[in-house]
């Protein structure tokens, strides 16, 4: 994705310049800033302006303090659930919903919302488009990962590294890993359409073979 033009008033507006520089200071080697949006001055009467940046690897939100410094938040693209944009007469509001970081897709829980108000409209639209593109790319990956994790829970199928396989064996004595519980989960997945008949029979046969 091409790097966007720097906001036109970056050199003349100190607040915009400092906000963009704060985001750039957090970039790691190889990471590129693809889009950024800065809060309009009128929406930052009691604090310095907030900025949001979409990079090649994450979304960064910078909240600058009144007396210097800034408080950054960053979210991996794979944790992004949804993004919405409301464009008003004077400014735009970007709302981002993200999961808490978790290696298991099935344990991500309810996504948390982060609202950035008063963003300059054109810039906010650029960030929104970047978020939508990244979310779409990761949505199918998350669906596949969730399906693999659910199948592993139901049938004892090992996925991922040898470490994951070892953990599966170590927890085989838990009630949740009992043959009855695993069969029940497989049946629920069949009824919900996550498994087809052939996959269910395969998992069922595997569970019964372990008895």
VOBA-722451 format. One line per 3 residues: number of its first residue (from 1); for each residue x, y, z of N, C-alpha, C. Coordinates in Angstrom, 3 decimals. Example, Ala and Ser with C-alpha at 12.3 -4.5 7.8 and 13.67 -1.06 7.14 Angstrom:
<pts>
1	13.190,-5.690,7.800,12.300,-4.500,7.800,13.200,-3.300,7.800; 12.850,-2.250,7.080,13.670,-1.060,7.140,12.900,0.030,7.870
</pts>
This chain:
<pts>
1	0.847,-1.193,0.000,0.000,0.000,0.000,0.880,1.240,0.000; 0.558,2.192,-0.852,1.392,3.385,-0.978,1.264,4.282,0.236; 2.376,4.926,0.605,2.366,5.852,1.725,1.638,7.132,1.320
4	0.642,7.603,2.121,-0.122,8.776,1.748,0.691,10.045,1.904; 0.204,11.107,1.293,0.852,12.406,1.456,0.705,12.869,2.897; 1.722,13.575,3.378,1.661,14.140,4.723,0.594,15.230,4.727
7	-0.198,15.368,5.811,-1.197,16.437,5.871,-0.614,17.779,5.445; -1.333,18.523,4.611,-0.768,19.726,4.000,-0.295,20.795,4.963; -0.880,20.855,6.156,-0.491,21.911,7.082,0.467,21.426,8.161
10	1.127,20.296,7.909,2.049,19.754,8.898,3.165,20.739,9.235; 3.675,21.413,8.224,4.806,22.318,8.454,4.385,23.627,9.104; 3.122,24.034,8.917,2.674,25.315,9.455,1.912,25.193,10.772
13	1.370,24.026,11.046,0.600,23.800,12.272,1.436,22.938,13.216; 1.918,23.539,14.283,2.812,22.841,15.207,2.127,21.643,15.863; 0.833,21.792,16.171,0.119,20.692,16.811,0.023,19.471,15.917
16	-0.242,19.690,14.635,-0.311,18.585,13.683,1.066,17.945,13.537; 2.085,18.767,13.398,3.454,18.263,13.236,3.860,17.398,14.432; 3.619,17.888,15.636,4.019,17.145,16.831,3.249,15.832,16.959
19	1.970,15.844,16.569,1.162,14.622,16.651,1.687,13.560,15.699; 2.004,13.975,14.469,2.527,13.028,13.489,3.898,12.510,13.925; 4.721,13.398,14.464,6.043,12.981,14.928,5.949,11.992,16.088
22	4.952,12.183,16.947,4.772,11.261,18.068,4.462,9.858,17.556; 3.626,9.765,16.525,3.318,8.459,15.938,4.564,7.868,15.282; 5.270,8.679,14.516,6.463,8.194,13.823,7.538,7.703,14.798
25	7.582,8.297,15.983,8.599,7.897,16.958,8.385,6.483,17.479; 7.177,5.933,17.276,6.859,4.597,17.769,7.057,3.510,16.721; 7.324,3.897,15.497,7.476,2.907,14.435,8.735,2.071,14.643
28	8.609,0.796,14.406,9.746,-0.107,14.521,10.395,-0.252,13.144; 11.622,-0.765,13.075,12.289,-0.916,11.775,11.435,-1.719,10.793; 11.264,-1.197,9.602,10.478,-1.871,8.576,9.010,-1.518,8.589
31	8.546,-0.853,9.642,7.131,-0.478,9.738,6.913,0.870,9.054; 5.821,0.986,8.299,5.524,2.212,7.569,4.187,2.797,8.004; 4.132,4.112,8.046,2.891,4.814,8.354,2.100,4.969,7.059
34	0.931,4.334,6.990,0.146,4.322,5.762,-0.916,5.418,5.721; -1.455,5.780,6.870,-2.475,6.836,6.935,-2.494,7.384,8.347; -2.807,8.656,8.496,-2.878,9.246,9.826,-3.928,10.363,9.835
37	-4.519,10.565,10.996,-5.541,11.605,11.162,-5.307,12.303,12.494; -5.451,13.626,12.498,-5.208,14.442,13.687,-6.496,15.166,14.071; -6.711,15.271,15.370,-7.896,15.943,15.889,-7.855,17.437,15.571
40	-9.009,17.981,15.239,-9.098,19.418,14.994,-8.877,20.182,16.298; -8.330,21.368,16.185,-7.964,22.143,17.366,-9.164,22.430,18.272; -10.324,22.693,17.686,-11.495,23.070,18.473,-11.975,21.935,19.375
43	-11.609,20.677,19.034,-12.021,19.528,19.839,-10.982,19.183,20.913; -9.947,19.987,21.030,-8.880,19.715,22.000,-8.612,20.945,22.854; -9.669,21.454,23.483,-9.532,22.662,24.301,-8.824,22.396,25.620
46	-8.971,21.179,26.150,-8.418,20.872,27.470,-7.285,19.849,27.404; -6.807,19.596,26.248,-5.672,18.698,26.071,-5.086,18.957,24.692; -3.893,18.448,24.480,-3.328,18.544,23.141,-4.006,17.535,22.227
49	-3.858,17.756,20.959,-4.643,16.991,20.000,-4.298,15.500,19.957; -5.356,14.693,19.820,-5.225,13.255,19.670,-4.982,12.925,18.201; -4.209,11.900,17.948,-3.934,11.476,16.580,-4.044,9.964,16.492
52	-4.382,9.477,15.318,-4.471,8.045,15.081,-3.723,7.732,13.791; -2.941,6.665,13.815,-2.160,6.285,12.651,-2.336,4.822,12.308; -2.517,4.541,11.023,-2.591,3.170,10.521,-1.241,2.839,9.889
55	-0.569,1.866,10.445,0.742,1.478,9.927,0.636,0.141,9.200; 1.737,-0.328,8.705,1.757,-1.614,8.010,1.535,-2.785,8.965; 1.625,-2.558,10.272,1.471,-3.665,11.209,0.440,-3.479,12.308
58	-0.056,-2.242,12.498,-0.956,-2.006,13.636,-1.654,-0.659,13.503; -2.557,-0.427,14.441,-3.233,0.860,14.558,-2.723,1.523,15.835; -2.292,2.772,15.734,-1.737,3.492,16.879,-2.600,4.709,17.185
61	-2.962,4.860,18.458,-3.707,6.041,18.913,-2.822,6.796,19.895; -2.602,8.064,19.631,-1.756,8.908,20.473,-2.618,9.963,21.156; -2.585,10.004,22.481,-3.268,11.050,23.241,-2.190,11.868,23.950
64	-2.035,13.084,23.508,-0.963,13.939,24.015,-1.428,14.709,25.249; -0.549,14.823,26.233,-0.871,15.520,27.472,-0.788,17.032,27.328; -1.473,17.725,28.180,-1.495,19.186,28.133,-0.104,19.781,28.353
67	0.683,19.133,29.207,1.993,19.675,29.563,3.141,18.848,28.986; 2.882,18.189,27.871,3.933,17.430,27.215,3.754,15.935,27.349; 4.496,15.212,26.540,4.414,13.764,26.557,3.158,13.267,25.859
70	3.022,11.954,25.793,1.840,11.391,25.174,1.597,9.983,25.693; 0.344,9.544,25.559,-0.071,8.220,26.009,-0.462,7.408,24.777; 0.362,6.454,24.358,0.046,5.693,23.146,-0.713,4.408,23.445
73	-1.574,4.023,22.524,-2.216,2.714,22.520,-2.016,2.133,21.132; -1.698,0.864,21.062,-1.556,0.258,19.747,-2.254,-1.093,19.716; -2.808,-1.413,18.565,-3.597,-2.628,18.395,-3.143,-3.352,17.127
76	-2.890,-4.639,17.261,-2.502,-5.440,16.102,-3.673,-5.549,15.138; -3.383,-5.607,13.859,-4.458,-5.730,12.883,-5.253,-7.007,13.076; -4.609,-8.078,13.521,-5.342,-9.323,13.712,-6.327,-9.249,14.877
79	-6.185,-8.237,15.737,-7.122,-8.066,16.846,-8.271,-7.121,16.506; -8.237,-6.528,15.328,-9.275,-5.580,14.930,-10.568,-6.317,14.594; -11.670,-5.926,15.220,-12.965,-6.553,14.959,-13.784,-5.749,13.956
82	-13.879,-4.454,14.180,-14.692,-3.634,13.289,-14.281,-2.170,13.420; -14.581,-1.400,12.387,-14.294,0.034,12.382,-15.480,0.759,11.767; -15.882,1.866,12.371,-16.955,2.676,11.799,-16.527,4.137,11.777
85	-17.087,4.871,10.840,-16.735,6.274,10.672,-18.006,7.092,10.530; -18.099,8.153,11.316,-19.222,9.087,11.215,-18.660,10.452,10.835; -19.048,10.934,9.676,-18.537,12.198,9.163,-19.594,13.286,9.360
88	-19.238,14.298,10.136,-20.145,15.403,10.385,-19.789,16.619,9.549; -20.360,17.749,9.914,-20.124,18.982,9.170,-18.696,19.473,9.372; -18.213,19.424,10.613,-16.905,19.988,10.932,-15.806,18.950,11.130
91	-16.205,17.726,11.487,-15.179,16.726,11.810,-15.763,15.326,11.686; -14.908,14.344,11.912,-15.314,12.942,11.819,-14.991,12.219,13.122; -15.783,11.192,13.400,-15.558,10.349,14.576,-15.249,8.936,14.117
94	-14.118,8.431,14.538,-13.698,7.074,14.196,-13.895,6.180,15.411; -14.612,5.085,15.230,-14.843,4.119,16.306,-14.204,2.797,15.921; -13.354,2.304,16.799,-12.612,1.072,16.531,-12.947,0.050,17.612
97	-13.333,-1.149,17.189,-13.604,-2.246,18.125,-12.497,-3.279,17.979; -11.837,-3.603,19.076,-10.719,-4.540,19.030,-10.857,-5.596,20.108; -10.377,-6.800,19.789,-10.305,-7.862,20.781,-9.069,-7.659,21.637
100	-9.105,-8.165,22.852,-7.882,-8.188,23.632,-6.973,-9.246,23.027; -5.683,-8.978,23.040,-4.737,-9.893,22.402,-4.792,-11.261,23.064; -4.944,-12.287,22.235,-5.007,-13.650,22.749,-4.572,-14.588,21.637
103	-3.773,-15.576,21.978,-3.290,-16.503,20.963,-4.398,-17.414,20.446; -5.477,-17.589,21.231,-6.583,-18.428,20.813,-7.739,-17.560,20.343; -8.183,-17.756,19.109,-9.271,-16.954,18.560,-10.569,-17.177,19.310
106	-10.782,-18.389,19.835,-12.032,-18.704,20.508,-12.098,-18.136,21.923; -11.029,-17.510,22.415,-11.029,-16.952,23.765,-10.833,-15.436,23.755; -11.163,-14.799,22.654,-10.917,-13.363,22.542,-11.928,-12.530,23.324
109	-13.119,-13.070,23.565,-14.109,-12.351,24.343,-14.772,-11.231,23.554; -15.424,-10.332,24.300,-16.148,-9.223,23.678,-15.171,-8.111,23.307; -15.234,-7.598,22.085,-14.305,-6.533,21.687,-14.574,-5.231,22.439
112	-13.518,-4.487,22.710,-13.634,-3.189,23.381,-13.646,-2.079,22.336; -14.411,-1.025,22.621,-14.520,0.086,21.684,-13.622,1.248,22.084; -13.029,1.857,21.079,-12.211,3.047,21.267,-12.728,4.112,20.302
115	-13.109,5.259,20.839,-13.735,6.312,20.051,-12.806,7.523,19.988; -12.526,7.973,18.780,-11.684,9.155,18.583,-12.534,10.207,17.880; -12.870,11.252,18.582,-13.755,12.279,18.050,-12.959,13.462,17.492
118	-13.625,14.234,16.641,-13.074,15.496,16.176,-11.931,15.391,15.188; -11.809,14.273,14.494,-10.738,14.109,13.524,-11.034,14.886,12.237; -10.001,15.320,11.607,-10.160,16.015,10.338,-10.654,15.013,9.300
121	-11.666,15.408,8.551,-12.471,14.462,7.783,-11.700,13.678,6.729; -10.969,14.351,5.894,-10.251,13.654,4.821,-9.254,12.645,5.383; -8.541,13.042,6.427,-7.556,12.149,7.039,-8.244,10.960,7.700
124	-9.373,11.225,8.376,-10.104,10.148,9.043,-10.595,9.116,8.031; -11.012,9.563,6.878,-11.459,8.641,5.833,-10.316,7.763,5.340; -9.112,8.335,5.261,-7.941,7.552,4.860,-7.638,6.455,5.882
127	-7.691,6.812,7.165,-7.440,5.823,8.219,-8.524,4.752,8.204; -9.770,5.177,8.008,-10.889,4.229,7.967,-10.707,3.216,6.842; -10.319,3.687,5.662,-10.108,2.777,4.534,-8.979,1.786,4.834
130	-7.932,2.274,5.473,-6.828,1.384,5.832,-7.289,0.316,6.824; -8.092,0.717,7.796,-8.613,-0.233,8.789,-9.515,-1.275,8.139; -10.377,-0.836,7.240,-11.287,-1.757,6.574,-10.527,-2.783,5.737
133	-9.501,-2.321,5.044,-8.711,-3.236,4.222,-8.019,-4.288,5.091; -7.449,-3.854,6.211,-6.759,-4.794,7.094,-7.736,-5.759,7.756; -8.895,-5.248,8.182,-9.895,-6.099,8.836,-10.398,-7.168,7.879
136	-10.622,-6.794,6.642,-11.094,-7.755,5.653,-10.060,-8.853,5.412; -8.797,-8.475,5.378,-7.739,-9.457,5.145,-7.631,-10.457,6.291; -7.881,-9.983,7.512,-7.734,-10.858,8.680,-9.012,-11.617,9.023
139	-10.156,-11.193,8.493,-11.434,-11.820,8.859,-11.469,-13.295,8.471; -11.048,-13.608,7.261,-11.055,-14.991,6.810,-10.011,-15.814,7.577; -8.876,-15.217,7.879,-7.856,-15.931,8.654,-8.395,-16.289,10.037
142	-9.129,-15.349,10.671,-9.680,-15.617,11.995,-10.731,-16.713,11.939; -11.557,-16.705,10.880,-12.599,-17.728,10.765,-11.975,-19.114,10.656; -10.932,-19.246,9.851,-10.255,-20.530,9.689,-9.602,-20.960,10.988
145	-8.989,-20.012,11.692,-8.323,-20.343,12.951,-9.340,-20.790,14.002; -10.481,-20.106,14.071,-11.520,-20.490,15.023,-12.019,-21.898,14.737; -12.224,-22.213,13.462,-12.705,-23.537,13.085,-11.703,-24.613,13.469
148	-10.430,-24.357,13.250,-9.397,-25.333,13.615,-9.351,-25.551,15.121; -9.492,-24.470,15.890,-9.450,-24.597,17.342,-10.649,-25.379,17.871; -11.835,-25.127,17.297,-13.029,-25.849,17.728,-12.938,-27.324,17.366
151	-12.414,-27.620,16.199,-12.242,-29.018,15.808,-11.241,-29.715,16.721; -10.186,-29.005,17.100,-9.185,-29.584,17.986,-9.780,-29.898,19.354; -10.618,-28.990,19.856,-11.251,-29.222,21.154,-12.186,-30.419,21.110
154	-12.928,-30.540,20.026,-13.924,-31.601,19.944,-13.310,-32.968,19.690; -12.276,-33.002,18.850,-11.754,-34.303,18.458,-10.371,-34.627,18.913; -9.752,-33.728,19.666,-8.395,-33.994,20.086,-7.401,-33.878,18.962
157	-7.797,-33.241,17.847,-6.875,-33.066,16.734,-5.850,-32.027,17.128; -4.602,-32.330,16.905,-3.543,-31.419,17.308,-3.252,-30.446,16.191; -3.225,-29.158,16.504,-2.884,-28.135,15.525,-1.734,-27.317,16.056
160	-1.027,-26.640,15.164,0.055,-25.764,15.583,1.311,-26.540,15.878; 2.057,-26.068,16.856,3.380,-26.601,17.153,3.318,-27.837,18.023; 4.482,-28.456,18.235,4.570,-29.606,19.124,4.227,-29.213,20.545
163	4.485,-27.949,20.878,4.144,-27.471,22.220,2.648,-27.547,22.443; 1.880,-27.152,21.415,0.426,-27.211,21.530,-0.030,-28.652,21.702; 0.646,-29.586,20.989,0.286,-30.985,21.109,0.552,-31.484,22.522
166	1.681,-31.036,23.097,2.007,-31.444,24.449,1.012,-30.941,25.457; 0.566,-29.706,25.259,-0.426,-29.126,26.163,-1.734,-29.876,26.070; -2.097,-30.322,24.854,-3.330,-31.073,24.682,-3.278,-32.380,25.453
169	-2.105,-33.062,25.377,-1.969,-34.312,26.099,-1.967,-34.114,27.596; -1.379,-32.984,28.055,-1.281,-32.737,29.493,-2.636,-32.476,30.108; -3.581,-31.976,29.302,-4.891,-31.632,29.863,-5.936,-32.704,29.579
172	-5.495,-33.897,29.101,-6.447,-34.923,28.700,-7.237,-35.484,29.861; -6.783,-35.287,31.076,-7.490,-35.807,32.237,-8.554,-34.861,32.747; -8.623,-33.666,32.200,-9.649,-32.715,32.635,-11.023,-33.216,32.233
175	-12.041,-32.785,32.988,-13.416,-33.169,32.672,-13.814,-32.714,31.283; -13.317,-31.531,30.894,-13.673,-30.996,29.583,-13.080,-31.799,28.443; -12.090,-32.666,28.759,-11.457,-33.490,27.736,-11.933,-34.935,27.794
178	-12.925,-35.212,28.597,-13.429,-36.574,28.683,-14.098,-36.965,27.364; -14.138,-38.260,27.038,-14.766,-38.693,25.785,-16.204,-38.199,25.636; -16.954,-38.234,26.736,-18.347,-37.789,26.669,-18.450,-36.316,26.309
181	-17.608,-35.492,26.960,-17.638,-34.052,26.689,-17.204,-33.754,25.266; -16.203,-34.467,24.797,-15.703,-34.236,23.443,-16.725,-34.659,22.396; -17.413,-35.765,22.644,-18.474,-36.184,21.726,-19.610,-35.179,21.687
184	-19.934,-34.643,22.861,-21.010,-33.660,22.929,-20.643,-32.391,22.146; -19.393,-31.954,22.293,-18.963,-30.768,21.553,-18.980,-31.020,20.051; -18.551,-32.216,19.649,-18.562,-32.553,18.223,-19.985,-32.562,17.678
187	-20.917,-33.077,18.470,-22.316,-33.096,18.041,-22.864,-31.680,17.891; -22.503,-30.799,18.848,-22.962,-29.414,18.774,-22.393,-28.717,17.540; -21.136,-29.002,17.223,-20.526,-28.408,16.040,-21.173,-28.923,14.762
190	-21.567,-30.212,14.767,-22.270,-30.774,13.609,-23.608,-30.076,13.409; -24.327,-29.891,14.502,-25.645,-29.263,14.419,-25.561,-27.795,14.008; -24.454,-27.129,14.378,-24.302,-25.710,14.042,-23.677,-25.500,12.660
193	-23.293,-26.602,12.015,-22.745,-26.486,10.665,-21.241,-26.315,10.597; -20.570,-26.333,11.753,-19.116,-26.200,11.747,-18.430,-27.467,11.264; -19.112,-28.597,11.388,-18.603,-29.869,10.888,-19.627,-30.480,9.937
196	-19.144,-31.183,8.926,-20.069,-31.947,8.093,-20.147,-33.368,8.631; -20.978,-34.202,8.035,-21.196,-35.557,8.555,-19.910,-36.382,8.547; -19.140,-36.261,7.483,-17.906,-37.049,7.378,-16.897,-36.649,8.444
199	-16.782,-35.340,8.679,-15.844,-34.862,9.700,-16.288,-35.300,11.084; -17.603,-35.277,11.324,-18.120,-35.713,12.629,-17.816,-37.188,12.860; -18.041,-38.005,11.849,-17.780,-39.431,11.995,-16.294,-39.704,12.224
202	-15.441,-38.906,11.583,-14.004,-39.065,11.765,-13.600,-38.758,13.198; -14.127,-37.650,13.733,-13.817,-37.276,15.111,-14.394,-38.295,16.094; -15.609,-38.743,15.824,-16.255,-39.737,16.681,-15.439,-41.026,16.734
205	-14.970,-41.464,15.569,-14.171,-42.689,15.517,-12.860,-42.534,16.277; -12.275,-41.360,16.198,-11.008,-41.098,16.897,-11.209,-41.162,18.413; -12.310,-40.550,18.868,-12.594,-40.544,20.313,-12.832,-41.957,20.809
208	-13.640,-42.728,20.077,-13.959,-44.090,20.486,-12.719,-44.990,20.458; -11.812,-44.732,19.526,-10.602,-45.541,19.432,-9.681,-45.338,20.629; -9.835,-44.209,21.316,-8.982,-43.907,22.460,-9.488,-44.559,23.753
211	-10.711,-45.116,23.731,-11.289,-45.723,24.942,-10.612,-47.039,25.272
</pts>
